[in-house]
Amino acid sequence: MEEKDRIVETFRGRTVFITGGTGFLGKLLIEKLLRCTEVKKIYMLIRGKKGKAAQERLNDIFANAVFDLLRAQNPASLQKCRVIPGDISREGLAVSSEHRLLLQKEIDFVYHLGASTRFDDSVKTAVKFNTRSTKLLLDLAHGCEKLQIFVHVSTAYAFPKEELLHEKSYKAPTDPHRILAAIDSSTDEECETLMEDSPNTYTFSKALAEELVTEQMEVLPAIIVRPSVVCPTWNEPLPGWCNNLQGPMGLFVGAGKGIIRSMYMKGDSHADFIPADLVVTGLLIASWNYLNNSKNLYQIQRRIQKGSELFEYYTTKNWNFSNSKTAEVAEKMNAKEREIYKIAGEGFDLKEYLRTCMICSRRNILKEPDSTLPAARRHMTM
Ligand SMILES: NC(=O)c1ccc[n+]([C@@H]2O[C@H](COP(=O)([O-])OP(=O)(O)OC[C@H]3O[C@@H](n4cnc5c(N)ncnc54)[C@H](OP(=O)(O)O)[C@@H]3O)[C@@H](O)[C@H]2O)c1
């Protein structure tokens, strides 16, 4: 008898609400949900940006190469996506009361990916985008009539003092409620004094957000997923895809272009990174496992390669992440599910992966035709 895909079952007929759907991981999550599951509807919280209204931005998103396969296989599925105009950095998420009621009536699953991923935001900005937004999302989730799961996407580096990070909750460096109260009445300098020795405002604000989610776990079905450094896709829906040059790809492209010639790092340190499609798979199977097996805190990480100058704090230190619970969930997958929801990285070829990432970044981000490859290779050896 053919094995059942239990992840499809988990999402069948469900309505999902996603923040950060216009971003790197968000696009991939939406694509995977539409291509591989029978989700009923996806509400996407989108802000207006660069003179474009939220609704207009949806068409731009679907025009991205990441949706090519889906557009070819099942273009009608794109109709399942609906825009909720909003802004995670503003009070009430800047969502209209009609939309709030709609969401609270209809949504089954929440995926909170929306964030400012800049390391150099002021404390107030980082806390507004990453911590307060999480509180506002949790508030909204509390009013949801049939919420089944709230998935919060954090980072494996939220608690950098921990040399071995376990798949469990940790206390933030400061009480998140104290900071939330302070951001409206204090200066940035005053808020900075509350950062303790956090390496940057991003890490700090993500740690605070985690604590807010953890606080709610007794009363709200919530889980936390902690990817490490997310790199271009390994395989799905196309190999080597990413949508910007932030992070390691910026470093590789910068080096290839001759802009970055050196970088400070410790020779014996390592950085952990994970292809984005494995993160998305992790989000889906973590949701399935939570709903069907147990309530756990998840961290997704794969140990593979290097960092960049902005990540100097990270490239000169070592961390280890325990992923035994993630491995346990992978063990529960049947053969069919393992094929569709790859998580373990079997057959991963690092050299081939990096080559594909570079080629894909050249084509999709730098818009350079493959005919210029020989010249680029000469450039690299200069
Ligand atoms: N990429 C990584 O290496 C990595 C590693 C660990 C954890 N994470 C976490 O994974 C999540 C997704 O990361 P990503 O790499 O996909 O980030 P990204 O590409 O920078 O996307 C960020 C998303 O958040 C949205 N957003 C930001 N400010 C907003 C606002 N005020 N209102 C509404 N939406 C807003 C952005 O929308 P706009 O299009 O409107 O800007 C975008 O959709 C984040 O929570 C991040 O902390 C990422």
The ligand as a Gaussian input file, in Angstrom:
#p B3LYP/6-31G(d) Opt

LIG

0 1
 N       18.201000      34.542000       6.660000
 C       18.839000      34.000000       7.703000
 O       20.047000      33.682000       7.637000
 C       18.101000      33.735000       8.977000
 C       18.736000      32.972000       9.962000
 C       18.077000      32.716000      11.155000
 C       16.814000      33.207000      11.353000
 N       16.215000      33.959000      10.390000
 C       14.871000      34.484000      10.659000
 O       14.001000      34.041000       9.644000
 C       12.995000      35.018000       9.399000
 C       12.943000      35.335000       7.924000
 O       14.237000      35.776000       7.528000
 P       14.569000      36.151000       6.018000
 O       15.985000      35.801000       5.781000
 O       13.521000      35.599000       5.117000
 O       14.465000      37.719000       6.106000
 P       14.180000      38.799000       4.963000
 O       14.420000      38.250000       3.610000
 O       14.902000      40.026000       5.388000
 O       12.617000      39.040000       5.108000
 C       12.083000      39.782000       6.160000
 C       10.594000      39.811000       5.964000
 O       10.023000      40.596000       7.025000
 C        9.182000      41.556000       6.433000
 N        9.105000      42.784000       7.218000
 C       10.129000      43.508000       7.730000
 N        9.662000      44.598000       8.331000
 C        8.323000      44.572000       8.176000
 C        7.280000      45.442000       8.578000
 N        7.528000      46.558000       9.260000
 N        6.007000      45.103000       8.288000
 C        5.736000      43.973000       7.583000
 N        6.683000      43.100000       7.174000
 C        7.954000      43.409000       7.465000
 C        9.841000      41.887000       5.111000
 O        8.887000      42.547000       4.315000
 P        9.292000      43.672000       3.219000
 O        9.406000      42.920000       1.932000
 O        8.152000      44.597000       3.263000
 O       10.572000      44.302000       3.653000
 C       10.187000      40.486000       4.658000
 O        9.057000      39.842000       4.142000
 C       13.348000      36.215000      10.281000
 O       12.567000      36.160000      11.431000
 C       14.810000      36.004000      10.623000
 O       15.128000      36.560000      11.874000
 C       16.837000      34.230000       9.204000

